[in-house]
Amino acid sequence: MRGLLFIIATSLLSFSCLFPAHAESVHFTTEEYPPFNYREGKTPVGAATEQIQKLMADIGVDYTIDILPWARAYNQALAEPMTCVFVTAHNEERDKLFKWIQPLLIDRNVLIKHSGSNVAATTIAEAKKYIVGTWREDYTEAILRRNDFPRIDIGSDFKATLKKLMSDRIDLMPISEFYFDKLRKEGNAVEKVTILSQQPMGIACQKDFPAELQGRMQTALDMLIANGTQRQIFLKYGLHLDD
């Protein structure tokens, strides 16, 4: 482990010498999705946000973080130079649309229902009988369509979709298993139905993003993972990962 940390640290130092900090800063976009990214007052915080803050400090590059509706955050990173969106699921449909730095985490996505609802499903096949809600530009829409879900309700954002579920306007919705655990701990009346997918979640940068800066960011993230900082951040936000 010490040898691995030395190699990563040496790589970071080499990159810093070869490529001084860009005069142009990196613009990060994300959505309100605690405990990964959210606001405390006007300050962006969260388990993913803190990783961004640490890795950018390590490489000495200026940055900004805006919390926006997901569709807007995602589309800005598709179109605007020096822009990256997180936490973004890396799947086949998105692979060539961005340059990637990952993983901020490995996540399982589950279908959930409102406790006390009439939903009686324990498998993907059974879940197809129901109205499943998701939100604009979220990767779960592609997963649902790939699995031939016939009734998909598209909301404006995550909060709107969750509100529909809790008021029984939709029957099911996909959600990060981490966030499902958080909802349960807070006493929300939700139940897991079945696992929908598993995927790496990362930073997705506009496709013309400088390759050398992408490399520096990846090396810094690798260091956070190797030295245990990423895990400590997860624990700080109540995220207990399997070993």
Contacts in CASP RR format, 6 or more apart in sequence:
PFRMAT RR
TARGET T0000
AUTHOR 0000-0000-0000
METHOD contacts of the structure
MODEL  1
MRGLLFIIATSLLSFSCLFPAHAESVHFTTEEYPPFNYREGKTPVGAATE
QIQKLMADIGVDYTIDILPWARAYNQALAEPMTCVFVTAHNEERDKLFKW
IQPLLIDRNVLIKHSGSNVAATTIAEAKKYIVGTWREDYTEAILRRNDFP
RIDIGSDFKATLKKLMSDRIDLMPISEFYFDKLRKEGNAVEKVTILSQQP
MGIACQKDFPAELQGRMQTALDMLIANGTQRQIFLKYGLHLDD
1 226 0 8 1.000
4 226 0 8 1.000
5 223 0 8 1.000
5 226 0 8 1.000
5 227 0 8 1.000
8 219 0 8 1.000
8 222 0 8 1.000
8 223 0 8 1.000
8 226 0 8 1.000
9 223 0 8 1.000
11 219 0 8 1.000
12 58 0 8 1.000
12 59 0 8 1.000
12 216 0 8 1.000
12 219 0 8 1.000
12 220 0 8 1.000
12 223 0 8 1.000
15 59 0 8 1.000
15 212 0 8 1.000
15 215 0 8 1.000
15 216 0 8 1.000
15 219 0 8 1.000
16 59 0 8 1.000
16 60 0 8 1.000
16 216 0 8 1.000
18 212 0 8 1.000
19 212 0 8 1.000
19 213 0 8 1.000
19 216 0 8 1.000
21 59 0 8 1.000
21 60 0 8 1.000
21 61 0 8 1.000
21 62 0 8 1.000
22 61 0 8 1.000
22 62 0 8 1.000
22 210 0 8 1.000
22 213 0 8 1.000
24 82 0 8 1.000
25 61 0 8 1.000
25 62 0 8 1.000
25 63 0 8 1.000
25 64 0 8 1.000
25 82 0 8 1.000
26 56 0 8 1.000
26 61 0 8 1.000
26 62 0 8 1.000
26 63 0 8 1.000
26 64 0 8 1.000
26 82 0 8 1.000
26 83 0 8 1.000
26 84 0 8 1.000
26 213 0 8 1.000
27 63 0 8 1.000
27 64 0 8 1.000
27 66 0 8 1.000
27 76 0 8 1.000
27 80 0 8 1.000
27 82 0 8 1.000
27 83 0 8 1.000
27 84 0 8 1.000
28 52 0 8 1.000
28 63 0 8 1.000
28 64 0 8 1.000
28 65 0 8 1.000
28 66 0 8 1.000
28 83 0 8 1.000
28 84 0 8 1.000
28 85 0 8 1.000
28 86 0 8 1.000
28 203 0 8 1.000
29 65 0 8 1.000
29 66 0 8 1.000
29 67 0 8 1.000
29 68 0 8 1.000
29 72 0 8 1.000
29 73 0 8 1.000
29 74 0 8 1.000
29 76 0 8 1.000
29 77 0 8 1.000
29 83 0 8 1.000
29 84 0 8 1.000
29 85 0 8 1.000
29 86 0 8 1.000
30 37 0 8 1.000
30 44 0 8 1.000
30 48 0 8 1.000
30 49 0 8 1.000
30 65 0 8 1.000
30 66 0 8 1.000
30 67 0 8 1.000
30 68 0 8 1.000
30 73 0 8 1.000
30 85 0 8 1.000
30 86 0 8 1.000
30 87 0 8 1.000
31 37 0 8 1.000
31 67 0 8 1.000
31 68 0 8 1.000
31 69 0 8 1.000
31 70 0 8 1.000
31 73 0 8 1.000
31 157 0 8 1.000
31 158 0 8 1.000
32 38 0 8 1.000
32 39 0 8 1.000
32 67 0 8 1.000
32 157 0 8 1.000
32 158 0 8 1.000
32 159 0 8 1.000
33 87 0 8 1.000
33 158 0 8 1.000
33 176 0 8 1.000
33 179 0 8 1.000
34 46 0 8 1.000
34 179 0 8 1.000
34 182 0 8 1.000
35 46 0 8 1.000
35 47 0 8 1.000
35 178 0 8 1.000
35 179 0 8 1.000
35 182 0 8 1.000
35 237 0 8 1.000
35 238 0 8 1.000
35 239 0 8 1.000
36 46 0 8 1.000
36 47 0 8 1.000
36 48 0 8 1.000
36 49 0 8 1.000
36 87 0 8 1.000
36 104 0 8 1.000
36 105 0 8 1.000
36 176 0 8 1.000
36 178 0 8 1.000
36 179 0 8 1.000
36 237 0 8 1.000
37 44 0 8 1.000
37 45 0 8 1.000
37 46 0 8 1.000
37 48 0 8 1.000
37 49 0 8 1.000
37 67 0 8 1.000
37 86 0 8 1.000
37 87 0 8 1.000
38 44 0 8 1.000
38 45 0 8 1.000
38 46 0 8 1.000
38 49 0 8 1.000
38 67 0 8 1.000
39 45 0 8 1.000
39 67 0 8 1.000
44 65 0 8 1.000
44 67 0 8 1.000
46 237 0 8 1.000
47 105 0 8 1.000
47 233 0 8 1.000
47 234 0 8 1.000
47 236 0 8 1.000
47 237 0 8 1.000
47 239 0 8 1.000
48 86 0 8 1.000
48 87 0 8 1.000
48 104 0 8 1.000
48 105 0 8 1.000
48 201 0 8 1.000
49 65 0 8 1.000
50 233 0 8 1.000
50 236 0 8 1.000
51 104 0 8 1.000
51 221 0 8 1.000
51 224 0 8 1.000
51 230 0 8 1.000
51 233 0 8 1.000
52 63 0 8 1.000
52 65 0 8 1.000
52 86 0 8 1.000
52 203 0 8 1.000
54 220 0 8 1.000
54 224 0 8 1.000
54 229 0 8 1.000
54 233 0 8 1.000
55 217 0 8 1.000
55 220 0 8 1.000
55 221 0 8 1.000
55 223 0 8 1.000
55 224 0 8 1.000
56 62 0 8 1.000
56 63 0 8 1.000
56 217 0 8 1.000
56 220 0 8 1.000
58 220 0 8 1.000
58 223 0 8 1.000
59 216 0 8 1.000
59 217 0 8 1.000
59 220 0 8 1.000
61 213 0 8 1.000
61 216 0 8 1.000
66 73 0 8 1.000
67 73 0 8 1.000
68 76 0 8 1.000
69 136 0 8 1.000
69 156 0 8 1.000
69 157 0 8 1.000
70 135 0 8 1.000
70 136 0 8 1.000
70 137 0 8 1.000
70 138 0 8 1.000
70 157 0 8 1.000
70 158 0 8 1.000
71 135 0 8 1.000
71 136 0 8 1.000
71 137 0 8 1.000
71 156 0 8 1.000
71 157 0 8 1.000
73 85 0 8 1.000
74 85 0 8 1.000
74 88 0 8 1.000
74 137 0 8 1.000
75 137 0 8 1.000
76 83 0 8 1.000
76 85 0 8 1.000
77 83 0 8 1.000
77 84 0 8 1.000
77 85 0 8 1.000
77 88 0 8 1.000
77 98 0 8 1.000
77 204 0 8 1.000
77 205 0 8 1.000
77 206 0 8 1.000
78 97 0 8 1.000
78 98 0 8 1.000
78 206 0 8 1.000
79 206 0 8 1.000
80 206 0 8 1.000
81 206 0 8 1.000
81 208 0 8 1.000
81 209 0 8 1.000
82 206 0 8 1.000
82 209 0 8 1.000
83 205 0 8 1.000
83 206 0 8 1.000
84 101 0 8 1.000
84 203 0 8 1.000
84 204 0 8 1.000
84 205 0 8 1.000
84 206 0 8 1.000
84 209 0 8 1.000
85 203 0 8 1.000
85 204 0 8 1.000
86 104 0 8 1.000
86 201 0 8 1.000
86 202 0 8 1.000
86 203 0 8 1.000
86 204 0 8 1.000
87 104 0 8 1.000
87 105 0 8 1.000
87 201 0 8 1.000
87 202 0 8 1.000
87 203 0 8 1.000
88 94 0 8 1.000
88 98 0 8 1.000
88 139 0 8 1.000
88 201 0 8 1.000
88 202 0 8 1.000
88 203 0 8 1.000
88 204 0 8 1.000
89 107 0 8 1.000
89 139 0 8 1.000
89 199 0 8 1.000
89 200 0 8 1.000
89 201 0 8 1.000
89 202 0 8 1.000
90 100 0 8 1.000
90 102 0 8 1.000
90 103 0 8 1.000
90 199 0 8 1.000
90 200 0 8 1.000
90 201 0 8 1.000
90 202 0 8 1.000
90 204 0 8 1.000
91 139 0 8 1.000
91 142 0 8 1.000
91 143 0 8 1.000
91 199 0 8 1.000
93 139 0 8 1.000
93 142 0 8 1.000
94 139 0 8 1.000
94 204 0 8 1.000
96 207 0 8 1.000
97 204 0 8 1.000
97 207 0 8 1.000
98 204 0 8 1.000
98 205 0 8 1.000
98 206 0 8 1.000
98 207 0 8 1.000
99 204 0 8 1.000
99 205 0 8 1.000
99 206 0 8 1.000
99 207 0 8 1.000
99 209 0 8 1.000
99 211 0 8 1.000
99 214 0 8 1.000
100 202 0 8 1.000
100 203 0 8 1.000
100 204 0 8 1.000
100 205 0 8 1.000
100 214 0 8 1.000
101 202 0 8 1.000
101 203 0 8 1.000
101 205 0 8 1.000
101 214 0 8 1.000
101 215 0 8 1.000
101 217 0 8 1.000
101 218 0 8 1.000
101 221 0 8 1.000
102 200 0 8 1.000
102 201 0 8 1.000
102 202 0 8 1.000
102 203 0 8 1.000
102 218 0 8 1.000
102 221 0 8 1.000
103 200 0 8 1.000
103 201 0 8 1.000
103 202 0 8 1.000
103 225 0 8 1.000
104 201 0 8 1.000
104 202 0 8 1.000
104 203 0 8 1.000
104 221 0 8 1.000
104 230 0 8 1.000
105 178 0 8 1.000
105 200 0 8 1.000
105 201 0 8 1.000
105 202 0 8 1.000
105 234 0 8 1.000
105 239 0 8 1.000
105 241 0 8 1.000
106 198 0 8 1.000
106 199 0 8 1.000
106 200 0 8 1.000
106 201 0 8 1.000
107 176 0 8 1.000
107 177 0 8 1.000
107 178 0 8 1.000
107 198 0 8 1.000
107 199 0 8 1.000
107 200 0 8 1.000
107 201 0 8 1.000
108 176 0 8 1.000
108 177 0 8 1.000
108 195 0 8 1.000
108 197 0 8 1.000
108 198 0 8 1.000
109 140 0 8 1.000
109 143 0 8 1.000
109 174 0 8 1.000
109 175 0 8 1.000
109 176 0 8 1.000
109 177 0 8 1.000
109 195 0 8 1.000
109 196 0 8 1.000
109 197 0 8 1.000
109 198 0 8 1.000
109 199 0 8 1.000
110 174 0 8 1.000
110 175 0 8 1.000
110 176 0 8 1.000
110 177 0 8 1.000
110 180 0 8 1.000
110 192 0 8 1.000
110 193 0 8 1.000
110 194 0 8 1.000
110 195 0 8 1.000
110 196 0 8 1.000
111 121 0 8 1.000
111 124 0 8 1.000
111 127 0 8 1.000
111 132 0 8 1.000
111 172 0 8 1.000
111 173 0 8 1.000
111 174 0 8 1.000
111 175 0 8 1.000
111 192 0 8 1.000
111 193 0 8 1.000
111 194 0 8 1.000
111 195 0 8 1.000
111 196 0 8 1.000
112 165 0 8 1.000
112 172 0 8 1.000
112 173 0 8 1.000
112 174 0 8 1.000
112 175 0 8 1.000
112 180 0 8 1.000
112 190 0 8 1.000
112 191 0 8 1.000
112 192 0 8 1.000
112 193 0 8 1.000
113 119 0 8 1.000
113 121 0 8 1.000
113 165 0 8 1.000
113 171 0 8 1.000
113 172 0 8 1.000
113 190 0 8 1.000
113 191 0 8 1.000
113 193 0 8 1.000
114 165 0 8 1.000
114 166 0 8 1.000
114 168 0 8 1.000
114 189 0 8 1.000
114 190 0 8 1.000
114 191 0 8 1.000
115 189 0 8 1.000
115 190 0 8 1.000
115 191 0 8 1.000
116 189 0 8 1.000
117 168 0 8 1.000
117 171 0 8 1.000
119 130 0 8 1.000
119 171 0 8 1.000
119 172 0 8 1.000
119 193 0 8 1.000
120 126 0 8 1.000
121 127 0 8 1.000
121 129 0 8 1.000
121 130 0 8 1.000
121 172 0 8 1.000
121 193 0 8 1.000
121 194 0 8 1.000
122 193 0 8 1.000
122 194 0 8 1.000
123 194 0 8 1.000
124 147 0 8 1.000
124 194 0 8 1.000
124 196 0 8 1.000
127 149 0 8 1.000
127 172 0 8 1.000
127 193 0 8 1.000
127 194 0 8 1.000
128 147 0 8 1.000
128 148 0 8 1.000
128 149 0 8 1.000
128 150 0 8 1.000
130 151 0 8 1.000
130 171 0 8 1.000
130 172 0 8 1.000
131 151 0 8 1.000
131 152 0 8 1.000
131 153 0 8 1.000
131 170 0 8 1.000
131 171 0 8 1.000
131 172 0 8 1.000
132 144 0 8 1.000
132 149 0 8 1.000
132 151 0 8 1.000
132 152 0 8 1.000
132 153 0 8 1.000
132 170 0 8 1.000
132 171 0 8 1.000
132 172 0 8 1.000
132 173 0 8 1.000
132 174 0 8 1.000
133 152 0 8 1.000
133 153 0 8 1.000
133 154 0 8 1.000
133 155 0 8 1.000
133 161 0 8 1.000
133 164 0 8 1.000
133 165 0 8 1.000
133 170 0 8 1.000
133 172 0 8 1.000
133 173 0 8 1.000
133 174 0 8 1.000
134 140 0 8 1.000
134 141 0 8 1.000
134 144 0 8 1.000
134 152 0 8 1.000
134 153 0 8 1.000
134 154 0 8 1.000
134 155 0 8 1.000
134 161 0 8 1.000
134 173 0 8 1.000
134 174 0 8 1.000
135 154 0 8 1.000
135 155 0 8 1.000
135 156 0 8 1.000
135 157 0 8 1.000
135 158 0 8 1.000
135 160 0 8 1.000
135 161 0 8 1.000
136 154 0 8 1.000
136 155 0 8 1.000
136 156 0 8 1.000
136 157 0 8 1.000
138 158 0 8 1.000
139 199 0 8 1.000
140 174 0 8 1.000
140 196 0 8 1.000
140 197 0 8 1.000
141 152 0 8 1.000
141 154 0 8 1.000
143 174 0 8 1.000
143 196 0 8 1.000
143 197 0 8 1.000
144 152 0 8 1.000
144 174 0 8 1.000
144 196 0 8 1.000
145 152 0 8 1.000
153 161 0 8 1.000
153 164 0 8 1.000
153 169 0 8 1.000
153 170 0 8 1.000
155 161 0 8 1.000
155 164 0 8 1.000
161 170 0 8 1.000
161 173 0 8 1.000
162 173 0 8 1.000
162 175 0 8 1.000
164 170 0 8 1.000
164 173 0 8 1.000
165 171 0 8 1.000
165 172 0 8 1.000
165 173 0 8 1.000
165 190 0 8 1.000
166 188 0 8 1.000
166 189 0 8 1.000
166 190 0 8 1.000
172 193 0 8 1.000
174 196 0 8 1.000
174 197 0 8 1.000
175 183 0 8 1.000
177 192 0 8 1.000
177 195 0 8 1.000
178 239 0 8 1.000
180 190 0 8 1.000
180 192 0 8 1.000
183 190 0 8 1.000
184 190 0 8 1.000
203 217 0 8 1.000
203 221 0 8 1.000
205 214 0 8 1.000
221 230 0 8 1.000
223 229 0 8 1.000
224 230 0 8 1.000
224 233 0 8 1.000
231 241 0 8 1.000
234 240 0 8 1.000
234 241 0 8 1.000
END
